[in-house]
Amino acid sequence: MSDQVLSQILNQLQQMDKRFDNIDGRLEKIEDRLDTMDGRLDAIEEQTKTIPLLQQAVLETLEVTKRLEASQITFERKVTAELNTHQHSIDILNRRQLRMEADIEALKRC
């Protein structure tokens, strides 16, 4: 082989070496970015681990709230019924008192 051909081969090999160095640099940057992304994904996974627990807590809270609402409605009905009963008793007592007052007035006139 001639020196010129060897020189061309050496020149191309040097250019390929530079290109490989450039590719290596780019691959290192990509690996760094992937490491960063892996770290971020790990953080996201850690943060989202509690989501099922939070969902369960919300569902349990909703269930308790529904039971409390049902209990409150039952309690309100009982209280309303008792108030109505007491109001009826008070009305009866008021009528008796009015009759007694009328009877007393009638006795006073006699």
C-alpha positions as CSV (number, residue, x, y, z in Angstrom):
1,M,0.0,0.0,0.0
2,S,1.1,3.4,-0.7
3,D,1.7,6.1,1.9
4,Q,-1.2,8.1,0.5
5,V,-3.7,5.3,1.0
6,L,-2.3,4.6,4.5
7,S,-2.6,8.3,5.2
8,Q,-6.3,8.3,4.0
9,I,-7.0,5.2,6.1
10,L,-5.4,6.8,9.2
11,N,-7.3,10.1,8.5
12,Q,-10.6,8.2,8.3
13,L,-9.8,6.2,11.4
14,Q,-9.0,9.5,13.3
15,Q,-12.3,11.0,12.1
16,M,-14.2,7.8,13.2
17,D,-12.4,8.0,16.5
18,K,-13.6,11.6,17.0
19,R,-17.1,10.6,16.0
20,F,-17.0,7.7,18.5
21,D,-15.8,10.1,21.2
22,N,-18.7,12.4,20.3
23,I,-21.1,9.5,20.4
24,D,-19.7,8.4,23.7
25,G,-20.2,11.9,25.1
26,R,-23.7,12.0,23.9
27,L,-24.4,8.5,25.4
28,E,-23.0,9.7,28.7
29,K,-25.4,12.6,28.7
30,I,-28.3,10.3,27.8
31,E,-27.3,8.0,30.7
32,D,-27.1,11.0,33.1
33,R,-30.6,12.1,32.0
34,L,-31.9,8.5,32.4
35,D,-30.4,8.3,35.9
36,T,-32.2,11.6,36.7
37,M,-35.4,10.2,35.3
38,D,-35.0,7.0,37.3
39,G,-34.6,9.0,40.4
40,R,-37.7,11.1,39.6
41,L,-39.7,7.9,38.9
42,D,-38.5,6.4,42.2
43,A,-39.7,9.5,44.0
44,I,-43.0,9.4,42.2
45,E,-43.5,5.7,43.0
46,E,-42.7,6.5,46.7
47,Q,-45.2,9.3,46.8
48,T,-47.9,7.3,45.1
49,K,-47.6,4.3,47.4
50,T,-50.0,6.0,49.8
51,I,-52.7,6.7,47.2
52,P,-54.5,3.3,47.8
53,L,-54.4,3.9,51.6
54,L,-55.8,7.4,51.1
55,Q,-58.5,6.0,48.8
56,Q,-59.4,3.5,51.5
57,A,-59.5,6.2,54.2
58,V,-61.8,8.3,52.0
59,L,-64.1,5.4,51.4
60,E,-64.2,4.5,55.1
61,T,-64.9,8.2,56.0
62,L,-67.7,8.3,53.4
63,E,-69.2,5.2,54.9
64,V,-69.0,6.6,58.4
65,T,-70.5,9.9,57.2
66,K,-73.4,8.0,55.6
67,R,-74.1,6.1,58.8
68,L,-73.9,9.3,60.8
69,E,-76.4,11.0,58.5
70,A,-78.7,8.0,58.8
71,S,-78.4,8.1,62.6
72,Q,-79.0,11.9,62.6
73,I,-82.2,11.5,60.5
74,T,-83.5,8.8,62.9
75,F,-82.6,11.0,65.9
76,E,-84.4,14.0,64.3
77,R,-87.5,11.9,63.7
78,K,-87.5,10.7,67.3
79,V,-87.0,14.3,68.6
80,T,-89.7,15.6,66.3
81,A,-92.1,12.9,67.5
82,E,-91.4,13.6,71.1
83,L,-91.8,17.3,70.6
84,N,-95.1,16.7,68.9
85,T,-96.2,14.5,71.8
86,H,-95.1,17.1,74.4
87,Q,-96.8,19.9,72.4
88,H,-100.0,17.8,72.4
89,S,-99.7,17.3,76.2
90,I,-99.1,21.0,76.7
91,D,-102.2,21.8,74.6
92,I,-104.3,19.4,76.8
93,L,-102.9,21.0,79.9
94,N,-103.7,24.5,78.6
95,R,-107.3,23.5,77.9
96,R,-107.6,22.0,81.4
97,Q,-106.2,25.1,82.9
98,L,-108.6,27.3,81.0
99,R,-111.5,25.0,82.1
100,M,-110.3,25.2,85.7
101,E,-110.0,29.0,85.6
102,A,-113.5,29.2,84.1
103,D,-114.8,26.8,86.8
104,I,-113.1,28.9,89.5
105,E,-114.6,32.1,88.1
106,A,-118.0,30.4,88.0
107,L,-117.6,29.3,91.7
108,K,-116.6,32.9,92.7
109,R,-119.8,34.2,91.2
110,C,-122.0,31.9,93.1
